[in-house]
Amino acid sequence: MCLFCKIVNKEIPSNIILEDENFIAFHDINPKAPVHILAIPKVHVDSFDQVSGDMMQKMTHFIQNVAKEVHIDKSGYRVITNIGENGGQEVGHLHFHILGGAKLRWGHFSDADPQGHF
């Protein structure tokens, strides 16, 4: 069972922000912004490449509700999902990073090596 499935099953504690029958959102343990929340489906889906359109429709609404819950819906926020090793995915369970609470920069690509990928 993956780390996020253990959080869904309450086997590992987490600081839950919002939960419904399909999804759960909790604070990231290594925040990259003043507000950094992870939103995940309760059923295991490996990554964005395997998610259904129906699930994404429901997840979109859930993420919007998370942003409202933590009061970043008006000021703005960023939603990111990483897919696969080169995309930076560290946990093999679909998850969306919801970042906000400050003016976010876009400088995290400085360590990327673009050689041969164009």
Backbone atoms as SQL, in Angstrom:
CREATE TABLE atoms (id INTEGER PRIMARY KEY, chain TEXT, resi INTEGER, resn TEXT, atom TEXT, x REAL, y REAL, z REAL);
INSERT INTO atoms VALUES
  (1, 'A', 1, 'MET', 'N', 0.853, -1.183, 0.000),
  (2, 'A', 1, 'MET', 'CA', 0.000, 0.000, 0.000),
  (3, 'A', 1, 'MET', 'C', 0.896, 1.243, 0.000),
  (4, 'A', 2, 'CYS', 'N', 0.554, 2.227, -0.826),
  (5, 'A', 2, 'CYS', 'CA', 1.393, 3.422, -0.946),
  (6, 'A', 2, 'CYS', 'C', 1.155, 4.373, 0.238),
  (7, 'A', 3, 'LEU', 'N', 2.046, 5.324, 0.374),
  (8, 'A', 3, 'LEU', 'CA', 1.997, 6.313, 1.451),
  (9, 'A', 3, 'LEU', 'C', 0.653, 7.043, 1.494),
  (10, 'A', 4, 'PHE', 'N', 0.169, 7.501, 0.328),
  (11, 'A', 4, 'PHE', 'CA', -1.066, 8.265, 0.319),
  (12, 'A', 4, 'PHE', 'C', -2.284, 7.389, 0.609),
  (13, 'A', 5, 'CYS', 'N', -2.251, 6.135, 0.203),
  (14, 'A', 5, 'CYS', 'CA', -3.339, 5.219, 0.567),
  (15, 'A', 5, 'CYS', 'C', -3.381, 5.030, 2.083),
  (16, 'A', 6, 'LYS', 'N', -2.222, 5.009, 2.720),
  (17, 'A', 6, 'LYS', 'CA', -2.170, 4.900, 4.189),
  (18, 'A', 6, 'LYS', 'C', -2.748, 6.144, 4.846),
  (19, 'A', 7, 'ILE', 'N', -2.534, 7.314, 4.236),
  (20, 'A', 7, 'ILE', 'CA', -3.142, 8.544, 4.764),
  (21, 'A', 7, 'ILE', 'C', -4.659, 8.474, 4.603),
  (22, 'A', 8, 'VAL', 'N', -5.131, 8.027, 3.445),
  (23, 'A', 8, 'VAL', 'CA', -6.574, 7.884, 3.214),
  (24, 'A', 8, 'VAL', 'C', -7.181, 6.946, 4.257),
  (25, 'A', 9, 'ASN', 'N', -6.483, 5.851, 4.564),
  (26, 'A', 9, 'ASN', 'CA', -6.976, 4.865, 5.530),
  (27, 'A', 9, 'ASN', 'C', -6.726, 5.265, 6.976),
  (28, 'A', 10, 'LYS', 'N', -6.170, 6.466, 7.186),
  (29, 'A', 10, 'LYS', 'CA', -5.881, 7.002, 8.532),
  (30, 'A', 10, 'LYS', 'C', -4.856, 6.158, 9.280),
  (31, 'A', 11, 'GLU', 'N', -3.992, 5.450, 8.536),
  (32, 'A', 11, 'GLU', 'CA', -2.906, 4.691, 9.149),
  (33, 'A', 11, 'GLU', 'C', -1.708, 5.592, 9.438),
  (34, 'A', 12, 'ILE', 'N', -1.634, 6.703, 8.727),
  (35, 'A', 12, 'ILE', 'CA', -0.590, 7.711, 8.928),
  (36, 'A', 12, 'ILE', 'C', -1.307, 9.025, 9.189),
  (37, 'A', 13, 'PRO', 'N', -0.918, 9.737, 10.253),
  (38, 'A', 13, 'PRO', 'CA', -1.596, 11.005, 10.535),
  (39, 'A', 13, 'PRO', 'C', -1.256, 12.074, 9.494),
  (40, 'A', 14, 'SER', 'N', -2.207, 12.969, 9.276),
  (41, 'A', 14, 'SER', 'CA', -1.997, 14.096, 8.378),
  (42, 'A', 14, 'SER', 'C', -2.844, 15.256, 8.867),
  (43, 'A', 15, 'ASN', 'N', -2.469, 16.442, 8.463),
  (44, 'A', 15, 'ASN', 'CA', -3.213, 17.643, 8.829),
  (45, 'A', 15, 'ASN', 'C', -4.249, 17.899, 7.740),
  (46, 'A', 16, 'ILE', 'N', -5.417, 17.287, 7.898),
  (47, 'A', 16, 'ILE', 'CA', -6.467, 17.318, 6.877),
  (48, 'A', 16, 'ILE', 'C', -7.143, 18.687, 6.839),
  (49, 'A', 17, 'ILE', 'N', -7.293, 19.208, 5.632),
  (50, 'A', 17, 'ILE', 'CA', -7.952, 20.483, 5.394),
  (51, 'A', 17, 'ILE', 'C', -9.403, 20.264, 4.993),
  (52, 'A', 18, 'LEU', 'N', -9.613, 19.313, 4.093),
  (53, 'A', 18, 'LEU', 'CA', -10.955, 19.054, 3.563),
  (54, 'A', 18, 'LEU', 'C', -11.013, 17.597, 3.124),
  (55, 'A', 19, 'GLU', 'N', -12.193, 17.015, 3.296),
  (56, 'A', 19, 'GLU', 'CA', -12.386, 15.615, 2.897),
  (57, 'A', 19, 'GLU', 'C', -13.829, 15.433, 2.482),
  (58, 'A', 20, 'ASP', 'N', -14.026, 14.625, 1.441),
  (59, 'A', 20, 'ASP', 'CA', -15.372, 14.205, 1.067),
  (60, 'A', 20, 'ASP', 'C', -15.322, 12.719, 0.751),
  (61, 'A', 21, 'GLU', 'N', -16.369, 12.199, 0.129),
  (62, 'A', 21, 'GLU', 'CA', -16.419, 10.753, -0.120),
  (63, 'A', 21, 'GLU', 'C', -15.388, 10.283, -1.143),
  (64, 'A', 22, 'ASN', 'N', -14.891, 11.196, -1.985),
  (65, 'A', 22, 'ASN', 'CA', -13.964, 10.802, -3.052),
  (66, 'A', 22, 'ASN', 'C', -12.533, 11.287, -2.890),
  (67, 'A', 23, 'PHE', 'N', -12.326, 12.383, -2.143),
  (68, 'A', 23, 'PHE', 'CA', -11.020, 13.030, -2.101),
  (69, 'A', 23, 'PHE', 'C', -10.659, 13.469, -0.692),
  (70, 'A', 24, 'ILE', 'N', -9.379, 13.719, -0.509),
  (71, 'A', 24, 'ILE', 'CA', -8.888, 14.246, 0.757),
  (72, 'A', 24, 'ILE', 'C', -7.779, 15.247, 0.442),
  (73, 'A', 25, 'ALA', 'N', -7.718, 16.313, 1.229),
  (74, 'A', 25, 'ALA', 'CA', -6.682, 17.331, 1.062),
  (75, 'A', 25, 'ALA', 'C', -6.015, 17.563, 2.409),
  (76, 'A', 26, 'PHE', 'N', -4.693, 17.671, 2.399),
  (77, 'A', 26, 'PHE', 'CA', -3.931, 17.833, 3.638),
  (78, 'A', 26, 'PHE', 'C', -2.678, 18.656, 3.360),
  (79, 'A', 27, 'HIS', 'N', -2.121, 19.228, 4.421),
  (80, 'A', 27, 'HIS', 'CA', -0.910, 20.033, 4.288),
  (81, 'A', 27, 'HIS', 'C', 0.273, 19.166, 3.865),
  (82, 'A', 28, 'ASP', 'N', 1.087, 19.694, 2.949),
  (83, 'A', 28, 'ASP', 'CA', 2.323, 19.031, 2.533),
  (84, 'A', 28, 'ASP', 'C', 3.315, 19.123, 3.686),
  (85, 'A', 29, 'ILE', 'N', 4.065, 18.055, 3.944),
  (86, 'A', 29, 'ILE', 'CA', 5.022, 18.065, 5.052),
  (87, 'A', 29, 'ILE', 'C', 6.299, 18.838, 4.713),
  (88, 'A', 30, 'ASN', 'N', 6.492, 19.159, 3.434),
  (89, 'A', 30, 'ASN', 'CA', 7.653, 19.923, 3.004),
  (90, 'A', 30, 'ASN', 'C', 7.173, 21.102, 2.139),
  (91, 'A', 31, 'PRO', 'N', 6.544, 22.100, 2.761),
  (92, 'A', 31, 'PRO', 'CA', 5.896, 23.165, 1.987),
  (93, 'A', 31, 'PRO', 'C', 6.867, 24.009, 1.169),
  (94, 'A', 32, 'LYS', 'N', 6.411, 24.374, -0.031),
  (95, 'A', 32, 'LYS', 'CA', 7.169, 25.226, -0.946),
  (96, 'A', 32, 'LYS', 'C', 6.548, 26.619, -1.058),
  (97, 'A', 33, 'ALA', 'N', 5.486, 26.869, -0.310),
  (98, 'A', 33, 'ALA', 'CA', 4.793, 28.152, -0.301),
  (99, 'A', 33, 'ALA', 'C', 4.112, 28.284, 1.064),
  (100, 'A', 34, 'PRO', 'N', 3.682, 29.500, 1.433),
  (101, 'A', 34, 'PRO', 'CA', 2.979, 29.647, 2.716),
  (102, 'A', 34, 'PRO', 'C', 1.773, 28.716, 2.853),
  (103, 'A', 35, 'VAL', 'N', 1.070, 28.489, 1.741),
  (104, 'A', 35, 'VAL', 'CA', -0.001, 27.491, 1.703),
  (105, 'A', 35, 'VAL', 'C', 0.434, 26.436, 0.700),
  (106, 'A', 36, 'HIS', 'N', 0.577, 25.200, 1.150),
  (107, 'A', 36, 'HIS', 'CA', 0.956, 24.091, 0.266),
  (108, 'A', 36, 'HIS', 'C', 0.180, 22.866, 0.716),
  (109, 'A', 37, 'ILE', 'N', -0.826, 22.544, -0.066),
  (110, 'A', 37, 'ILE', 'CA', -1.742, 21.455, 0.260),
  (111, 'A', 37, 'ILE', 'C', -1.703, 20.425, -0.856),
  (112, 'A', 38, 'LEU', 'N', -1.839, 19.171, -0.485),
  (113, 'A', 38, 'LEU', 'CA', -1.949, 18.085, -1.456),
  (114, 'A', 38, 'LEU', 'C', -3.399, 17.623, -1.494),
  (115, 'A', 39, 'ALA', 'N', -3.931, 17.463, -2.688),
  (116, 'A', 39, 'ALA', 'CA', -5.280, 16.922, -2.875),
  (117, 'A', 39, 'ALA', 'C', -5.139, 15.614, -3.626),
  (118, 'A', 40, 'ILE', 'N', -5.752, 14.549, -3.087),
  (119, 'A', 40, 'ILE', 'CA', -5.618, 13.217, -3.676),
  (120, 'A', 40, 'ILE', 'C', -6.976, 12.523, -3.745),
  (121, 'A', 41, 'PRO', 'N', -7.125, 11.614, -4.717),
  (122, 'A', 41, 'PRO', 'CA', -8.322, 10.772, -4.704),
  (123, 'A', 41, 'PRO', 'C', -8.169, 9.700, -3.630),
  (124, 'A', 42, 'LYS', 'N', -9.285, 9.272, -3.078),
  (125, 'A', 42, 'LYS', 'CA', -9.238, 8.217, -2.061),
  (126, 'A', 42, 'LYS', 'C', -8.960, 6.850, -2.673),
  (127, 'A', 43, 'VAL', 'N', -9.317, 6.674, -3.940),
  (128, 'A', 43, 'VAL', 'CA', -8.974, 5.420, -4.612),
  (129, 'A', 43, 'VAL', 'C', -7.593, 5.597, -5.239),
  (130, 'A', 44, 'HIS', 'N', -6.833, 4.534, -5.276),
  (131, 'A', 44, 'HIS', 'CA', -5.481, 4.615, -5.809),
  (132, 'A', 44, 'HIS', 'C', -5.501, 4.741, -7.337),
  (133, 'A', 45, 'VAL', 'N', -4.887, 5.815, -7.808),
  (134, 'A', 45, 'VAL', 'CA', -4.622, 6.046, -9.226),
  (135, 'A', 45, 'VAL', 'C', -3.146, 6.408, -9.277),
  (136, 'A', 46, 'ASP', 'N', -2.369, 5.716, -10.114),
  (137, 'A', 46, 'ASP', 'CA', -0.923, 5.926, -10.123),
  (138, 'A', 46, 'ASP', 'C', -0.513, 7.360, -10.440),
  (139, 'A', 47, 'SER', 'N', -1.072, 7.926, -11.492),
  (140, 'A', 47, 'SER', 'CA', -0.676, 9.277, -11.888),
  (141, 'A', 47, 'SER', 'C', -1.739, 9.869, -12.812),
  (142, 'A', 48, 'PHE', 'N', -1.493, 11.101, -13.225),
  (143, 'A', 48, 'PHE', 'CA', -2.397, 11.809, -14.109),
  (144, 'A', 48, 'PHE', 'C', -2.644, 11.047, -15.409),
  (145, 'A', 49, 'ASP', 'N', -1.659, 10.280, -15.860),
  (146, 'A', 49, 'ASP', 'CA', -1.804, 9.508, -17.092),
  (147, 'A', 49, 'ASP', 'C', -2.896, 8.439, -16.996),
  (148, 'A', 50, 'GLN', 'N', -3.276, 8.039, -15.803),
  (149, 'A', 50, 'GLN', 'CA', -4.278, 6.990, -15.628),
  (150, 'A', 50, 'GLN', 'C', -5.631, 7.498, -15.127),
  (151, 'A', 51, 'VAL', 'N', -5.756, 8.803, -14.877),
  (152, 'A', 51, 'VAL', 'CA', -6.990, 9.319, -14.286),
  (153, 'A', 51, 'VAL', 'C', -8.094, 9.436, -15.345),
  (154, 'A', 52, 'SER', 'N', -9.316, 9.165, -14.943),
  (155, 'A', 52, 'SER', 'CA', -10.455, 9.285, -15.862),
  (156, 'A', 52, 'SER', 'C', -10.945, 10.727, -15.921),
  (157, 'A', 53, 'GLY', 'N', -11.617, 11.050, -16.995),
  (158, 'A', 53, 'GLY', 'CA', -12.212, 12.371, -17.133),
  (159, 'A', 53, 'GLY', 'C', -13.257, 12.640, -16.066),
  (160, 'A', 54, 'ASP', 'N', -14.022, 11.617, -15.721),
  (161, 'A', 54, 'ASP', 'CA', -15.044, 11.760, -14.685),
  (162, 'A', 54, 'ASP', 'C', -14.413, 12.117, -13.346),
  (163, 'A', 55, 'MET', 'N', -13.320, 11.438, -12.997),
  (164, 'A', 55, 'MET', 'CA', -12.646, 11.737, -11.734),
  (165, 'A', 55, 'MET', 'C', -12.077, 13.155, -11.758),
  (166, 'A', 56, 'MET', 'N', -11.504, 13.565, -12.891),
  (167, 'A', 56, 'MET', 'CA', -10.927, 14.906, -12.982),
  (168, 'A', 56, 'MET', 'C', -12.002, 15.975, -12.841),
  (169, 'A', 57, 'GLN', 'N', -13.174, 15.726, -13.393),
  (170, 'A', 57, 'GLN', 'CA', -14.268, 16.683, -13.252),
  (171, 'A', 57, 'GLN', 'C', -14.603, 16.883, -11.776),
  (172, 'A', 58, 'LYS', 'N', -14.711, 15.798, -11.046),
  (173, 'A', 58, 'LYS', 'CA', -15.013, 15.879, -9.616),
  (174, 'A', 58, 'LYS', 'C', -13.849, 16.480, -8.837),
  (175, 'A', 59, 'MET', 'N', -12.634, 16.128, -9.235),
  (176, 'A', 59, 'MET', 'CA', -11.450, 16.627, -8.528),
  (177, 'A', 59, 'MET', 'C', -11.303, 18.134, -8.723),
  (178, 'A', 60, 'THR', 'N', -11.647, 18.630, -9.901),
  (179, 'A', 60, 'THR', 'CA', -11.581, 20.072, -10.161),
  (180, 'A', 60, 'THR', 'C', -12.441, 20.823, -9.148),
  (181, 'A', 61, 'HIS', 'N', -13.657, 20.375, -8.962),
  (182, 'A', 61, 'HIS', 'CA', -14.564, 21.007, -8.004),
  (183, 'A', 61, 'HIS', 'C', -13.990, 20.912, -6.586),
  (184, 'A', 62, 'PHE', 'N', -13.425, 19.769, -6.240),
  (185, 'A', 62, 'PHE', 'CA', -12.851, 19.579, -4.902),
  (186, 'A', 62, 'PHE', 'C', -11.685, 20.555, -4.683),
  (187, 'A', 63, 'ILE', 'N', -10.788, 20.675, -5.659),
  (188, 'A', 63, 'ILE', 'CA', -9.639, 21.580, -5.530),
  (189, 'A', 63, 'ILE', 'C', -10.114, 23.025, -5.377),
  (190, 'A', 64, 'GLN', 'N', -11.130, 23.403, -6.113),
  (191, 'A', 64, 'GLN', 'CA', -11.694, 24.755, -5.973),
  (192, 'A', 64, 'GLN', 'C', -12.229, 24.976, -4.557),
  (193, 'A', 65, 'ASN', 'N', -12.851, 23.963, -3.985),
  (194, 'A', 65, 'ASN', 'CA', -13.351, 24.059, -2.611),
  (195, 'A', 65, 'ASN', 'C', -12.213, 24.142, -1.604),
  (196, 'A', 66, 'VAL', 'N', -11.123, 23.439, -1.852),
  (197, 'A', 66, 'VAL', 'CA', -9.949, 23.526, -0.973),
  (198, 'A', 66, 'VAL', 'C', -9.417, 24.958, -0.982),
  (199, 'A', 67, 'ALA', 'N', -9.287, 25.544, -2.161),
  (200, 'A', 67, 'ALA', 'CA', -8.791, 26.923, -2.270),
  (201, 'A', 67, 'ALA', 'C', -9.685, 27.888, -1.480),
  (202, 'A', 68, 'LYS', 'N', -10.981, 27.687, -1.540),
  (203, 'A', 68, 'LYS', 'CA', -11.908, 28.522, -0.762),
  (204, 'A', 68, 'LYS', 'C', -11.722, 28.290, 0.732),
  (205, 'A', 69, 'GLU', 'N', -11.556, 27.026, 1.112),
  (206, 'A', 69, 'GLU', 'CA', -11.412, 26.664, 2.525),
  (207, 'A', 69, 'GLU', 'C', -10.203, 27.340, 3.171),
  (208, 'A', 70, 'VAL', 'N', -9.118, 27.487, 2.418),
  (209, 'A', 70, 'VAL', 'CA', -7.892, 28.088, 2.968),
  (210, 'A', 70, 'VAL', 'C', -7.723, 29.545, 2.530),
  (211, 'A', 71, 'HIS', 'N', -8.770, 30.100, 1.925),
  (212, 'A', 71, 'HIS', 'CA', -8.847, 31.528, 1.604),
  (213, 'A', 71, 'HIS', 'C', -7.782, 32.002, 0.617),
  (214, 'A', 72, 'ILE', 'N', -7.500, 31.185, -0.396),
  (215, 'A', 72, 'ILE', 'CA', -6.597, 31.633, -1.458),
  (216, 'A', 72, 'ILE', 'C', -7.331, 31.739, -2.794),
  (217, 'A', 73, 'ASP', 'N', -8.621, 31.493, -2.776),
  (218, 'A', 73, 'ASP', 'CA', -9.404, 31.513, -4.020),
  (219, 'A', 73, 'ASP', 'C', -9.458, 32.905, -4.637),
  (220, 'A', 74, 'LYS', 'N', -9.427, 33.950, -3.859),
  (221, 'A', 74, 'LYS', 'CA', -9.504, 35.320, -4.395),
  (222, 'A', 74, 'LYS', 'C', -8.119, 35.864, -4.757),
  (223, 'A', 75, 'SER', 'N', -7.112, 35.549, -3.972),
  (224, 'A', 75, 'SER', 'CA', -5.762, 36.097, -4.204),
  (225, 'A', 75, 'SER', 'C', -5.006, 35.354, -5.294),
  (226, 'A', 76, 'GLY', 'N', -5.380, 34.102, -5.541),
  (227, 'A', 76, 'GLY', 'CA', -4.730, 33.303, -6.574),
  (228, 'A', 76, 'GLY', 'C', -3.918, 32.157, -6.004),
  (229, 'A', 77, 'TYR', 'N', -3.763, 31.143, -6.822),
  (230, 'A', 77, 'TYR', 'CA', -3.025, 29.949, -6.403),
  (231, 'A', 77, 'TYR', 'C', -2.572, 29.178, -7.627),
  (232, 'A', 78, 'ARG', 'N', -1.721, 28.207, -7.401),
  (233, 'A', 78, 'ARG', 'CA', -1.190, 27.364, -8.475),
  (234, 'A', 78, 'ARG', 'C', -1.550, 25.916, -8.162),
  (235, 'A', 79, 'VAL', 'N', -1.932, 25.165, -9.195),
  (236, 'A', 79, 'VAL', 'CA', -2.221, 23.738, -9.064),
  (237, 'A', 79, 'VAL', 'C', -1.244, 22.997, -9.968),
  (238, 'A', 80, 'ILE', 'N', -0.519, 22.049, -9.381),
  (239, 'A', 80, 'ILE', 'CA', 0.513, 21.313, -10.114),
  (240, 'A', 80, 'ILE', 'C', 0.351, 19.823, -9.844),
  (241, 'A', 81, 'THR', 'N', 0.521, 19.027, -10.890),
  (242, 'A', 81, 'THR', 'CA', 0.682, 17.594, -10.698),
  (243, 'A', 81, 'THR', 'C', 1.930, 17.172, -11.449),
  (244, 'A', 82, 'ASN', 'N', 2.697, 16.307, -10.850),
  (245, 'A', 82, 'ASN', 'CA', 3.919, 15.791, -11.454),
  (246, 'A', 82, 'ASN', 'C', 3.640, 14.383, -11.963),
  (247, 'A', 83, 'ILE', 'N', 4.149, 14.079, -13.164),
  (248, 'A', 83, 'ILE', 'CA', 3.883, 12.786, -13.782),
  (249, 'A', 83, 'ILE', 'C', 5.205, 12.106, -14.096),
  (250, 'A', 84, 'GLY', 'N', 5.442, 10.969, -13.484),
  (251, 'A', 84, 'GLY', 'CA', 6.631, 10.179, -13.767),
  (252, 'A', 84, 'GLY', 'C', 7.916, 10.761, -13.193),
  (253, 'A', 85, 'GLU', 'N', 8.975, 10.015, -13.362),
  (254, 'A', 85, 'GLU', 'CA', 10.271, 10.381, -12.785),
  (255, 'A', 85, 'GLU', 'C', 10.779, 11.725, -13.290),
  (256, 'A', 86, 'ASN', 'N', 10.774, 11.937, -14.596),
  (257, 'A', 86, 'ASN', 'CA', 11.270, 13.205, -15.134),
  (258, 'A', 86, 'ASN', 'C', 10.354, 14.373, -14.798),
  (259, 'A', 87, 'GLY', 'N', 9.108, 14.090, -14.521),
  (260, 'A', 87, 'GLY', 'CA', 8.174, 15.137, -14.124),
  (261, 'A', 87, 'GLY', 'C', 8.258, 15.479, -12.650),
  (262, 'A', 88, 'GLY', 'N', 9.043, 14.710, -11.899),
  (263, 'A', 88, 'GLY', 'CA', 9.227, 14.995, -10.482),
  (264, 'A', 88, 'GLY', 'C', 8.264, 14.287, -9.553),
  (265, 'A', 89, 'GLN', 'N', 7.522, 13.300, -10.057),
  (266, 'A', 89, 'GLN', 'CA', 6.583, 12.579, -9.190),
  (267, 'A', 89, 'GLN', 'C', 7.355, 11.711, -8.213),
  (268, 'A', 90, 'GLU', 'N', 7.138, 11.937, -6.920),
  (269, 'A', 90, 'GLU', 'CA', 7.845, 11.194, -5.879),
  (270, 'A', 90, 'GLU', 'C', 6.987, 10.112, -5.233),
  (271, 'A', 91, 'VAL', 'N', 5.677, 10.294, -5.247),
  (272, 'A', 91, 'VAL', 'CA', 4.764, 9.296, -4.683),
  (273, 'A', 91, 'VAL', 'C', 3.878, 8.797, -5.818),
  (274, 'A', 92, 'GLY', 'N', 3.824, 7.494, -5.989),
  (275, 'A', 92, 'GLY', 'CA', 3.052, 6.880, -7.064),
  (276, 'A', 92, 'GLY', 'C', 1.571, 6.810, -6.761),
  (277, 'A', 93, 'HIS', 'N', 0.977, 7.956, -6.517),
  (278, 'A', 93, 'HIS', 'CA', -0.465, 8.093, -6.281),
  (279, 'A', 93, 'HIS', 'C', -0.809, 9.488, -6.783),
  (280, 'A', 94, 'LEU', 'N', -1.797, 9.592, -7.653),
  (281, 'A', 94, 'LEU', 'CA', -2.189, 10.882, -8.197),
  (282, 'A', 94, 'LEU', 'C', -2.363, 11.900, -7.079),
  (283, 'A', 95, 'HIS', 'N', -1.700, 13.035, -7.224),
  (284, 'A', 95, 'HIS', 'CA', -1.872, 14.107, -6.260),
  (285, 'A', 95, 'HIS', 'C', -1.618, 15.449, -6.923),
  (286, 'A', 96, 'PHE', 'N', -2.322, 16.447, -6.425),
  (287, 'A', 96, 'PHE', 'CA', -2.214, 17.808, -6.920),
  (288, 'A', 96, 'PHE', 'C', -1.696, 18.690, -5.803),
  (289, 'A', 97, 'HIS', 'N', -0.675, 19.456, -6.122),
  (290, 'A', 97, 'HIS', 'CA', -0.151, 20.449, -5.193),
  (291, 'A', 97, 'HIS', 'C', -0.955, 21.724, -5.387),
  (292, 'A', 98, 'ILE', 'N', -1.469, 22.276, -4.312),
  (293, 'A', 98, 'ILE', 'CA', -2.188, 23.542, -4.332),
  (294, 'A', 98, 'ILE', 'C', -1.331, 24.515, -3.537),
  (295, 'A', 99, 'LEU', 'N', -0.762, 25.495, -4.243),
  (296, 'A', 99, 'LEU', 'CA', 0.173, 26.430, -3.620),
  (297, 'A', 99, 'LEU', 'C', -0.369, 27.849, -3.689),
  (298, 'A', 100, 'GLY', 'N', -0.204, 28.597, -2.620),
  (299, 'A', 100, 'GLY', 'CA', -0.660, 29.975, -2.589),
  (300, 'A', 100, 'GLY', 'C', -0.193, 30.673, -1.339),
  (301, 'A', 101, 'GLY', 'N', -0.837, 31.788, -1.054),
  (302, 'A', 101, 'GLY', 'CA', -0.505, 32.547, 0.138),
  (303, 'A', 101, 'GLY', 'C', 0.599, 33.571, -0.074),
  (304, 'A', 102, 'ALA', 'N', 1.124, 33.682, -1.284),
  (305, 'A', 102, 'ALA', 'CA', 2.168, 34.639, -1.629),
  (306, 'A', 102, 'ALA', 'C', 2.232, 34.748, -3.141),
  (307, 'A', 103, 'LYS', 'N', 2.916, 35.764, -3.628),
  (308, 'A', 103, 'LYS', 'CA', 3.167, 35.891, -5.071),
  (309, 'A', 103, 'LYS', 'C', 4.188, 34.818, -5.427),
  (310, 'A', 104, 'LEU', 'N', 3.779, 33.833, -6.217),
  (311, 'A', 104, 'LEU', 'CA', 4.624, 32.683, -6.517),
  (312, 'A', 104, 'LEU', 'C', 5.544, 32.974, -7.693),
  (313, 'A', 105, 'ARG', 'N', 6.796, 32.573, -7.556),
  (314, 'A', 105, 'ARG', 'CA', 7.768, 32.716, -8.633),
  (315, 'A', 105, 'ARG', 'C', 7.766, 31.449, -9.473),
  (316, 'A', 106, 'TRP', 'N', 8.439, 31.491, -10.601),
  (317, 'A', 106, 'TRP', 'CA', 8.536, 30.348, -11.496),
  (318, 'A', 106, 'TRP', 'C', 10.010, 30.045, -11.753),
  (319, 'A', 107, 'GLY', 'N', 10.782, 29.832, -10.701),
  (320, 'A', 107, 'GLY', 'CA', 12.209, 29.624, -10.861),
  (321, 'A', 107, 'GLY', 'C', 12.678, 28.215, -10.573),
  (322, 'A', 108, 'HIS', 'N', 11.763, 27.284, -10.422),
  (323, 'A', 108, 'HIS', 'CA', 12.152, 25.941, -10.025),
  (324, 'A', 108, 'HIS', 'C', 12.711, 25.094, -11.165),
  (325, 'A', 109, 'PHE', 'N', 12.802, 25.657, -12.374),
  (326, 'A', 109, 'PHE', 'CA', 13.360, 24.894, -13.481),
  (327, 'A', 109, 'PHE', 'C', 14.849, 25.125, -13.635),
  (328, 'A', 110, 'SER', 'N', 15.456, 25.874, -12.748),
  (329, 'A', 110, 'SER', 'CA', 16.863, 26.231, -12.889),
  (330, 'A', 110, 'SER', 'C', 17.780, 25.022, -12.850),
  (331, 'A', 111, 'ASP', 'N', 17.325, 23.920, -12.276),
  (332, 'A', 111, 'ASP', 'CA', 18.175, 22.728, -12.202),
  (333, 'A', 111, 'ASP', 'C', 17.865, 21.720, -13.314),
  (334, 'A', 112, 'ALA', 'N', 16.973, 22.047, -14.213),
  (335, 'A', 112, 'ALA', 'CA', 16.623, 21.140, -15.315),
  (336, 'A', 112, 'ALA', 'C', 17.716, 21.123, -16.370),
  (337, 'A', 113, 'ASP', 'N', 17.886, 19.986, -17.007),
  (338, 'A', 113, 'ASP', 'CA', 18.864, 19.840, -18.084),
  (339, 'A', 113, 'ASP', 'C', 18.111, 19.607, -19.393),
  (340, 'A', 114, 'PRO', 'N', 17.912, 20.659, -20.194),
  (341, 'A', 114, 'PRO', 'CA', 17.099, 20.542, -21.383),
  (342, 'A', 114, 'PRO', 'C', 17.825, 19.941, -22.586),
  (343, 'A', 115, 'GLN', 'N', 19.077, 19.586, -22.475),
  (344, 'A', 115, 'GLN', 'CA', 19.851, 19.100, -23.614),
  (345, 'A', 115, 'GLN', 'C', 19.206, 17.870, -24.234),
  (346, 'A', 116, 'GLY', 'N', 19.025, 17.923, -25.545),
  (347, 'A', 116, 'GLY', 'CA', 18.509, 16.776, -26.291),
  (348, 'A', 116, 'GLY', 'C', 17.019, 16.540, -26.166),
  (349, 'A', 117, 'HIS', 'N', 16.297, 17.470, -25.576),
  (350, 'A', 117, 'HIS', 'CA', 14.860, 17.268, -25.380),
  (351, 'A', 117, 'HIS', 'C', 14.015, 18.202, -26.237),
  (352, 'A', 118, 'PHE', 'N', 14.605, 18.803, -27.245),
  (353, 'A', 118, 'PHE', 'CA', 13.848, 19.722, -28.118),
  (354, 'A', 118, 'PHE', 'C', 13.866, 19.238, -29.542);
